[in-house]
Amino acid sequence: MVDYCCDDGEALSTAAAIAEKLPSLPRPAVAATKRFFSNYLMENAEAMDFEANRLFLDNCRERAAQATLG
C-alpha cells in the first residue's frame, strides 16, 4: 500500500478501493507472494516489532498526533 499516493484526506477511500480489488487477484499469485515475503518478515519479526513500537511512540509525542488521539 505504500506505493500509492493520494490527495490529502483521500487515504481511506484510496485504501478501500485497493482493498476491494484484492479478492479478484489470482489465489496462487497471492499465496506465492505471501510465501516469498514471509521468510523475510519472520526472520526479523521481533526487531521489526520493536522498531515499529518505537516509531509509533515517537509519533504519538507529536502535537498533531495528540490532538488526533484526543
MODELLER restraints for C-alpha pairs under 7 A, 6 or more apart:
rsr = mdl.restraints
at = mdl.atoms
rsr.add(forms.Gaussian(group=physical.xy_distance, feature=features.Distance(at['CA:6:A'], at['CA:14:A']), mean=6.99, stdev=0.5))
rsr.add(forms.Gaussian(group=physical.xy_distance, feature=features.Distance(at['CA:59:A'], at['CA:65:A']), mean=6.79, stdev=0.5))
rsr.add(forms.Gaussian(group=physical.xy_distance, feature=features.Distance(at['CA:60:A'], at['CA:66:A']), mean=6.21, stdev=0.5))
